[in-house]
Amino acid sequence: MQEFQTNKANLTQARLQETPVHTLGDGEVRVKVDRFAFTANNITYAVMGDQLRYWQFFPPNGDEPEKWGIIPVWGFGDVVESNSDALPVGERLFGYFPPANELIIAPKRVTQTSLLDGSVHRAELPPGYNLYQRVNHERGYDRAHDDQRMLLFVLHLTSFCLHDLLKSNDWFGAEQVVIISASSKTSTGLAYGLADDKDAPHVIGLTSNRNIDFVKSIDAYNSVLSYDTLEQIDASKPTVIVDMSANTDVLSSCIST
Ligand SMILES: NC(=O)c1ccc[n+]([C@@H]2O[C@H](COP(=O)([O-])OP(=O)(O)OC[C@H]3O[C@@H](n4cnc5c(N)ncnc54)[C@H](OP(=O)(O)O)[C@@H]3O)[C@@H](O)[C@H]2O)c1
């Protein structure tokens, strides 16, 4: 068994660590990780790993455990061994996993469609990340949609909340919305939400030259500009900027435009 670990002080460094075989305790379940998504959002989990405790979900095996961390991912796994009457072998779960061959969980509050991992080291962490969906029990579950779900589920939540925040604040009085890193999946979700909203102001997508054709092709933004042409934005209009890039140079240029 192996797990993918990242150097917490230098995110460009990684290692594949062999993991010892864990004999299941009472109530524990072995989940074989089947597939997972990895996007810029997972990099944010690593960047914010200390402040927002993302490193604590899946403690690393091997030497120097204080140096290495496991970046959580969203994906699917199958129960291959179980000491829990509530969660038998063959269950398929959607939720938060380590990029590893397997995850041991201690199911609690098991309902027909979901459960929480009650492992002690996760007890104080935000419950939303400890929740697993028992997908075989969902009405209409279709494995053919697994890839889209693991890739978009959590990003769509954020796109939805951003749309809701802007709308419920009357667009903060803005006549245009500028979305930075317009090609990202979270921005795309927001742009589609705004495109469907007849009350939304004009939406401008800002992106890199390498992604500009793609962003134009999805037809979600009213207009699309590259970072080196952002002076074309009409700076006289009240504007809301949604910064999905965290690129301080781009953000400063937008603010000073
Ligand atoms: N706080 C939350 O709850 C939450 C939830 C979801 C997402 N987010 C944030 O939203 C942002 C977008 O996440 P995502 O998963 O939607 O992103 P994504 O689909 O993986 O897109 C990443 C985008 O980042 C830009 N980029 C710049 N340098 C890059 C590089 N070296 N490698 C790859 N991409 C690079 C590119 O956009 P351009 O070419 O258009 O600049 C690229 O399309 C992230 O910062 C994420 O943390 C936050």
The ligand as an ORCA input file, in Angstrom:
! r2SCAN-3c Opt
* xyz 0 1
  N     -12.711     28.578     -0.458
  C     -13.404     27.650     -1.071
  O     -14.345     27.090     -0.538
  C     -13.047     27.302     -2.489
  C     -13.758     26.287     -3.143
  C     -13.463     26.024     -4.473
  C     -12.431     26.707     -5.107
  N     -11.750     27.658     -4.425
  C     -10.642     28.369     -5.070
  O     -10.936     28.704     -6.419
  C      -9.757     28.640     -7.183
  C      -9.992     27.806     -8.439
  O     -10.096     26.439     -8.101
  P     -10.515     25.349     -9.216
  O     -10.333     24.016     -8.590
  O     -11.834     25.743     -9.785
  O      -9.359     25.595    -10.297
  P      -9.029     24.801    -11.648
  O     -10.277     24.412    -12.351
  O      -8.030     23.750    -11.355
  O      -8.357     25.972    -12.497
  C      -7.126     26.507    -12.146
  C      -6.868     27.793    -12.928
  O      -5.815     28.502    -12.278
  C      -5.044     29.211    -13.243
  N      -3.631     28.837    -13.110
  C      -2.624     29.722    -12.967
  N      -1.460     29.115    -12.846
  C      -1.716     27.789    -12.906
  C      -0.892     26.638    -12.841
  N       0.432     26.724    -12.658
  N      -1.479     25.420    -12.934
  C      -2.811     25.300    -13.091
  N      -3.649     26.373    -13.143
  C      -3.098     27.608    -13.064
  C      -5.637     28.868    -14.597
  O      -6.624     29.893    -14.860
  P      -6.393     31.173    -15.826
  O      -5.533     30.729    -16.946
  O      -7.803     31.508    -16.243
  O      -5.788     32.213    -14.926
  C      -6.372     27.556    -14.340
  O      -7.426     27.298    -15.228
  C      -8.670     28.055     -6.279
  O      -7.861     29.104     -5.772
  C      -9.462     27.420     -5.175
  O      -8.780     27.339     -3.973
  C     -12.031     27.971     -3.130
*
